[in-house]
Amino acid sequence: MSFEDAAALKEQRVTLGGGKTISIKLPKGVEDGAKIRLSGQGQPGPAGPGDAIVTIHITPHRFYTRDGDNIRVEVAVSLDEAVLGAKIKVPTVDGPVMVSIPAGTSSGKTLRLKGKGFTGRTGLRGDQLLTLMVDVPGDDAELQAFVESWKRKGKGNPRASLGV
């Protein structure tokens, strides 16, 4: 099943060995490799029909990763969005939402979207964690000239806390 279907606990259609198709409700806290027992839906035996066992496989997503009940995603932001702050649209498993990027944001800053993760065993949803990555253009002559004129003007060493 898709990553999004698993996060939303979307009902799944399964075709059993005998050709019968049924809908199964995903349990809270579902994880890749989980097994669901379908009582009486298996192959017939001397004592009647057995149980069918369905193994859940959650397809990895191209940009989401699961961290317990949380979902992590790296989001690129432009240099001007990071420096000045902005409202940007970001994807969630429930659909896109608008997020405010604070002015002065550095790469690696993590923002939390409450309740946008996987549903846990308790029934509460985890969060979506957005790690912001500043995308600096490498071929912008105007930006390069500005940074050359700006560098080290009264600025401290950003690595001073590391002792270097």
C-alpha positions in Angstrom: 0.0 0.0 0.0 1.1 3.6 -0.4 2.7 5.6 2.3 -0.2 8.0 2.3 -2.8 5.2 2.6 -1.0 3.8 5.6 -0.7 7.2 7.3 -4.4 7.8 6.8 -5.4 4.3 7.8 -7.3 4.1 4.5 -9.3 0.9 4.1 -7.6 -1.6 1.7 -9.1 -4.0 -0.8 -7.4 -7.4 -0.7 -7.9 -10.4 -3.1 -7.6 -13.7 -1.2 -6.2 -16.9 -2.6 -9.6 -18.2 -3.7 -10.3 -15.1 -5.7 -12.6 -13.4 -3.1 -12.0 -9.7 -2.7 -12.6 -8.1 0.7 -12.0 -4.8 2.4 -9.7 -4.6 5.5 -9.6 -1.9 8.0 -6.0 -1.0 9.0 -5.2 -1.1 12.7 -4.0 2.0 14.6 -0.2 2.0 14.7 0.1 -0.1 11.5 3.7 -0.7 10.4 5.5 -2.3 7.5 5.6 -6.0 8.0 2.6 -6.1 10.3 0.3 -9.2 10.0 -3.5 -9.0 10.1 -5.4 -12.2 10.8 -8.7 -12.6 8.9 -10.6 -15.2 10.8 -12.3 -17.9 8.7 -11.1 -16.3 5.4 -8.4 -18.9 4.6 -8.3 -22.2 2.8 -10.8 -24.9 3.7 -9.5 -27.7 5.9 -10.9 -30.7 7.8 -12.2 -28.4 10.6 -13.6 -25.8 8.2 -12.0 -22.7 6.7 -8.7 -21.5 8.2 -7.6 -18.0 8.9 -6.0 -15.8 6.2 -2.9 -13.8 7.1 -2.3 -10.5 5.3 1.2 -9.1 5.6 1.3 -5.3 5.3 3.8 -3.8 3.0 4.1 0.0 3.0 5.8 1.3 -0.1 8.7 3.8 0.7 7.9 7.3 -0.3 10.1 9.4 -2.6 10.4 12.3 0.0 8.7 11.3 3.2 10.3 9.1 5.8 8.7 7.6 8.9 10.1 8.2 12.3 7.9 6.2 14.7 4.5 7.9 14.4 6.1 11.1 12.9 6.8 11.8 9.3 10.0 13.6 8.3 10.5 15.6 5.1 13.2 18.0 3.9 11.8 21.2 2.3 13.9 23.4 0.1 13.5 27.2 0.7 15.0 29.9 -1.3 17.6 32.3 0.1 15.2 35.2 0.2 12.5 33.1 1.9 15.1 32.1 4.6 16.4 35.6 5.1 13.2 37.6 4.9 10.7 34.9 6.1 7.8 33.8 3.9 4.6 31.7 3.7 5.2 28.6 1.6 3.1 25.6 0.6 4.4 22.3 1.8 3.1 18.7 1.2 1.5 16.6 3.9 0.0 13.1 3.6 -3.4 14.9 4.0 -2.7 17.4 1.2 -0.7 20.7 1.0 -0.8 23.3 3.8 0.7 26.8 4.1 3.6 27.2 6.6 5.2 30.4 7.9 9.0 30.4 7.5 10.5 32.7 10.2 12.9 35.4 9.0 16.5 34.5 9.6 16.0 30.7 9.1 19.1 28.6 8.7 19.4 25.2 7.0 18.5 22.4 9.3 15.8 24.2 11.2 12.9 21.9 11.9 9.3 23.0 12.0 6.5 20.8 13.5 3.1 20.3 11.9 1.0 18.8 14.8 -1.2 15.8 14.0 0.0 15.3 10.4 1.9 12.0 11.0 0.8 8.4 11.4 -1.9 7.3 13.7 -0.3 5.5 16.7 -1.6 2.6 18.7 -3.3 5.1 21.1 -5.3 6.6 18.3 -3.3 9.9 18.4 -1.6 11.1 15.3 2.1 11.9 15.2 3.5 15.0 13.7 5.1 16.0 10.4 8.6 17.4 10.9 9.8 19.7 8.2 13.6 20.2 8.0 14.3 23.4 6.1 17.2 23.4 3.6 18.3 26.7 2.2 18.8 26.4 -1.5 21.6 28.8 -2.5 21.9 29.4 -6.2 25.5 28.7 -7.4 25.5 30.7 -10.6 24.0 34.1 -9.5 26.6 36.8 -10.2 24.6 39.5 -8.5 24.3 37.4 -5.3 28.0 36.5 -5.4 29.0 40.2 -5.7 26.7 41.2 -2.8 28.1 38.5 -0.5 31.7 39.5 -1.5 31.0 43.1 -0.4 29.1 41.9 2.7 31.3 39.1 4.2 32.8 39.5 7.6 31.5 43.1 8.1 31.4 43.0 11.9 30.1 39.4 11.9 31.5 36.9 14.4 32.8 33.5 13.7 29.7 31.2 13.3 31.9 28.2 14.4 33.2 29.9 17.6 31.0 27.6 19.8 33.0 24.6 18.4 36.3 26.1 19.6 37.6 26.8 16.1 
